[in-house]
Amino acid sequence: MTSKSSFGNDCQECFGTTNLYEVLRLTDGKNEATKAISQAQIKKAYYKASMKWHPDRFSGDDDAHKSEATRKFQILGRVYSILNDKEKRAVYDETGIIDEENVIGSDDEDWAAKWRTMFKKVTVEDLNKFTREYQGSSEEREDIKRAYMKHEGDMGKIVDDVMAASMDDESRFVDIIKDLIESGEVPDFPKFSKESTTKKNARKRKATKEAKEAEEALKEIKAKSGGGDLAQMIAMRQSARQENMNSFFDQLEAKYSKTGKKNKKKA
């Protein structure tokens, strides 16, 4: 099933396929029984995919990551707008072609606002649960594989590319990539197998510095808030009215909520 449109090209560029069901990971392209997929399954798949690329998760990242996440999130919304509409889905199933008129909205449309009207409010625990279920899954393995191919074995970029990853995950990623190489699924890039010790150590120093800065920032916020865990601080953020404070908490929530939770367990 193919799509000959600029939107189809967008899907291909961002998700490696023009098949709308494959974009939502409802089929691997070999299963033709797409008509048997229920609307409930489509909504669930859209929720899972959009949670992964929701812009709020990347509010603390650099502009490139935020831009990529926003674009993918917008595409997912537009895919869902087709598959969730019975008539448009029927036309797509029959022809495999997406007319531009079939694509609701545009890149400028606020899909985040639409998303919030469709699903319950996402809490810190929701984000943590999603991360726990994602890490170690076949989906994460495929994302590691894609990142490895995209960056030709550059571990620093791979860790940055894979959702919710940090230096703590690097050794696990290395084992997964070695398995992929041994199984012949990916080539052995020199950037991976011949990375210098100097580069590895530099990456570790950078990660340690960033983690320390994040820890100091959290301590400062705890002091100002009278103590409490990260969940309590995020609850305070939700009631805060100052835009700059909101932005800062968003960054902490997106990048360091998992770290904060680990620290709490160790206490």
C-alpha positions as CSV (number, residue, x, y, z in Angstrom):
1,M,0.0,0.0,0.0
2,T,1.6,3.2,-1.1
3,S,0.8,6.9,-1.0
4,K,1.8,9.3,-3.8
5,S,1.5,12.7,-2.1
6,S,3.7,15.2,-0.4
7,F,2.2,13.9,2.9
8,G,3.2,10.4,1.9
9,N,6.7,11.7,1.3
10,D,6.7,13.3,4.8
11,C,5.7,9.9,6.3
12,Q,8.5,8.2,4.4
13,E,11.1,10.7,5.5
14,C,10.1,10.7,9.2
15,F,8.9,7.1,9.7
16,G,10.5,5.2,6.8
17,T,7.2,4.2,5.2
18,T,4.3,5.6,3.3
19,N,1.9,3.0,4.8
20,L,-0.2,4.8,7.3
21,Y,-0.8,1.6,9.3
22,E,3.0,1.1,9.5
23,V,3.5,4.6,10.7
24,L,1.3,3.7,13.7
25,R,3.0,0.3,13.9
26,L,-0.3,-1.5,13.4
27,T,1.3,-3.7,10.7
28,D,4.7,-4.6,9.5
29,G,3.8,-4.3,5.9
30,K,3.4,-8.0,5.4
31,N,0.0,-8.3,7.0
32,E,-2.7,-7.2,4.5
33,A,-5.6,-7.7,6.9
34,T,-5.8,-4.0,7.8
35,K,-9.6,-3.9,7.5
36,A,-9.7,-6.1,10.6
37,I,-8.0,-3.4,12.7
38,S,-10.5,-1.8,14.9
39,Q,-10.9,1.9,15.6
40,A,-10.0,1.3,19.2
41,Q,-6.8,-0.3,18.1
42,I,-6.0,2.7,15.9
43,K,-6.7,5.1,18.7
44,K,-4.5,3.1,21.1
45,A,-1.7,2.9,18.5
46,Y,-1.9,6.6,17.9
47,Y,-1.8,7.3,21.6
48,K,1.3,5.2,22.1
49,A,3.1,6.7,19.1
50,S,2.1,10.3,19.9
51,M,3.2,9.8,23.6
52,K,6.7,9.0,22.2
53,W,6.9,12.2,20.1
54,H,4.8,14.6,22.1
55,P,6.6,18.0,22.0
56,D,6.3,18.3,25.8
57,R,8.7,15.4,26.2
58,F,11.4,17.4,24.3
59,S,10.9,20.8,25.8
60,G,14.3,20.7,27.4
61,D,16.2,19.4,24.3
62,D,18.0,21.3,21.7
63,D,16.2,22.9,18.8
64,A,16.9,20.1,16.4
65,H,15.3,17.5,18.6
66,K,12.3,19.7,19.4
67,S,11.8,20.4,15.7
68,E,12.0,16.7,14.8
69,A,9.6,15.7,17.6
70,T,7.1,18.4,16.6
71,R,7.2,17.3,12.9
72,K,6.6,13.7,13.8
73,F,3.9,14.5,16.2
74,Q,2.1,16.6,13.6
75,I,2.4,13.8,11.0
76,L,1.0,11.3,13.5
77,G,-2.0,13.5,14.1
78,R,-2.7,13.8,10.4
79,V,-2.3,10.0,9.9
80,Y,-4.9,9.5,12.7
81,S,-7.2,12.0,11.2
82,I,-7.4,9.8,8.1
83,L,-7.6,6.3,9.7
84,N,-10.1,7.5,12.4
85,D,-12.5,8.7,9.7
86,K,-14.5,5.7,8.3
87,E,-14.9,7.2,4.8
88,K,-11.4,8.5,4.4
89,R,-10.0,5.2,5.8
90,A,-12.1,3.2,3.3
91,V,-10.8,5.3,0.4
92,Y,-7.2,4.8,1.6
93,D,-7.7,1.1,2.1
94,E,-9.2,0.7,-1.4
95,T,-6.7,2.8,-3.3
96,G,-3.6,3.2,-1.1
97,I,-3.4,6.8,-2.2
98,I,-3.7,9.9,0.0
99,D,-5.2,12.9,-1.7
100,E,-4.0,16.1,-0.1
101,E,-7.6,17.0,0.5
102,N,-7.9,13.9,2.7
103,V,-5.3,15.3,5.1
104,I,-7.0,17.4,7.7
105,G,-5.1,20.4,9.0
106,S,-1.6,21.5,8.3
107,D,1.8,21.5,9.9
108,D,0.9,24.7,11.7
109,E,-2.2,23.2,13.3
110,D,-2.0,22.8,17.1
111,W,-2.1,19.0,17.3
112,A,-1.0,19.1,20.9
113,A,-4.2,20.9,21.8
114,K,-6.3,18.4,19.8
115,W,-4.4,15.6,21.5
116,R,-5.3,16.9,24.9
117,T,-9.0,16.9,24.0
118,M,-8.8,13.2,23.0
119,F,-6.9,11.7,25.9
120,K,-6.7,12.2,29.7
121,K,-4.3,14.5,31.2
122,V,-0.8,13.0,31.2
123,T,0.9,12.9,34.6
124,V,4.5,12.4,35.6
125,E,3.6,8.8,36.5
126,D,2.2,8.3,33.0
127,L,5.5,9.5,31.5
128,N,7.5,7.2,33.8
129,K,5.3,4.2,33.1
130,F,5.5,4.8,29.4
131,T,9.3,5.0,29.7
132,R,9.5,1.8,31.7
133,E,7.5,-0.1,29.2
134,Y,9.4,1.3,26.3
135,Q,12.9,0.5,27.6
136,G,13.9,-3.0,26.9
137,S,11.0,-3.4,24.4
138,S,11.2,-4.5,20.8
139,E,10.2,-1.0,19.8
140,E,13.3,0.4,21.6
141,R,15.4,-2.1,19.9
142,E,14.2,-1.0,16.5
143,D,14.8,2.6,17.5
144,I,18.3,1.8,18.5
145,K,18.8,0.0,15.2
146,R,17.5,3.0,13.2
147,A,19.6,5.4,15.2
148,Y,22.7,3.2,14.7
149,M,22.2,3.3,10.9
150,K,21.3,6.9,10.8
151,H,24.4,8.0,12.7
152,E,26.7,5.3,11.4
153,G,27.6,4.0,14.8
154,D,28.3,7.3,16.6
155,M,27.3,6.3,20.2
156,G,26.9,9.9,21.4
157,K,24.4,10.7,18.7
158,I,22.7,7.3,19.2
159,V,22.1,7.9,22.9
160,D,20.8,11.4,22.1
161,D,18.5,10.1,19.4
162,V,16.8,7.3,21.3
163,M,13.9,8.4,23.5
164,A,14.5,8.5,27.3
165,A,18.1,7.4,26.9
166,S,21.1,8.5,29.0
167,M,24.7,7.5,29.6
168,D,23.4,4.9,32.0
169,D,21.9,3.1,29.0
170,E,25.0,3.1,26.9
171,S,26.4,-0.2,27.9
172,R,23.0,-1.8,27.3
173,F,22.8,-0.2,23.9
174,V,26.3,-1.4,23.0
175,D,25.2,-5.0,23.8
176,I,22.1,-4.6,21.6
177,I,24.1,-3.2,18.7
178,K,26.7,-6.0,19.0
179,D,23.9,-8.5,18.7
180,L,22.5,-6.7,15.7
181,I,26.0,-6.8,14.0
182,E,26.5,-10.5,14.8
183,S,23.1,-11.3,13.4
184,G,23.9,-9.4,10.2
185,E,21.0,-6.9,10.7
186,V,23.4,-4.0,10.6
187,P,27.0,-3.4,9.3
188,D,29.9,-2.9,11.6
189,F,30.6,0.9,11.4
190,P,34.1,2.0,12.4
191,K,32.6,4.8,14.5
192,F,31.1,2.1,16.8
193,S,33.7,-0.6,16.8
194,K,36.8,1.6,16.7
195,E,35.7,4.5,18.9
196,S,38.7,5.9,20.8
197,T,38.9,5.8,24.6
198,T,39.4,9.6,24.5
199,K,36.1,10.2,22.8
200,K,34.3,7.8,25.2
201,N,35.7,9.5,28.2
202,A,34.8,13.0,26.9
203,R,31.2,11.8,26.4
204,K,31.1,10.5,30.0
205,R,32.5,13.7,31.4
206,K,29.9,15.7,29.5
207,A,27.1,13.5,30.8
208,T,28.4,13.7,34.4
209,K,28.6,17.5,34.2
210,E,25.0,17.7,32.9
211,A,23.7,15.3,35.5
212,K,25.4,17.4,38.3
213,E,23.9,20.6,36.9
214,A,20.5,19.0,36.9
215,E,20.9,17.7,40.4
216,E,21.9,21.2,41.7
217,A,18.9,22.7,39.9
218,L,16.5,20.3,41.5
219,K,18.1,20.9,45.0
220,E,17.5,24.7,44.5
221,I,13.9,24.2,43.5
222,K,13.3,21.8,46.5
223,A,14.8,24.5,48.8
224,K,12.5,27.1,47.4
225,S,9.4,24.8,47.5
226,G,10.1,23.7,51.1
227,G,11.1,20.2,50.1
228,G,9.1,17.4,48.6
229,D,9.7,15.1,45.7
230,L,9.6,15.8,42.0
231,A,6.0,15.0,41.6
232,Q,5.1,17.6,44.2
233,M,7.2,20.2,42.4
234,I,5.6,19.4,39.1
235,A,2.2,19.8,40.7
236,M,3.4,23.3,41.8
237,R,4.4,24.0,38.3
238,Q,1.0,23.2,37.0
239,S,-0.5,25.9,39.3
240,A,2.3,28.4,38.7
241,R,1.4,31.4,36.6
242,Q,4.8,32.7,35.6
243,E,5.7,31.6,32.1
244,N,9.4,31.4,32.6
245,M,9.0,29.1,35.6
246,N,6.6,26.9,33.6
247,S,9.2,26.6,30.9
248,F,11.9,25.6,33.4
249,F,9.8,22.9,35.1
250,D,8.8,21.6,31.7
251,Q,12.5,21.0,30.9
252,L,13.1,19.2,34.2
253,E,10.0,17.1,33.7
254,A,10.9,16.1,30.2
255,K,14.6,15.3,30.8
256,Y,15.1,14.5,34.4
257,S,11.9,13.1,35.9
258,K,13.3,9.6,35.6
259,T,16.5,10.6,37.4
260,G,14.6,12.3,40.1
261,K,12.6,9.1,40.7
262,K,15.8,7.0,40.9
263,N,17.3,9.4,43.5
264,K,14.1,9.2,45.6
265,K,14.4,5.4,45.7
266,K,18.0,5.6,46.9
267,A,17.2,8.1,49.7
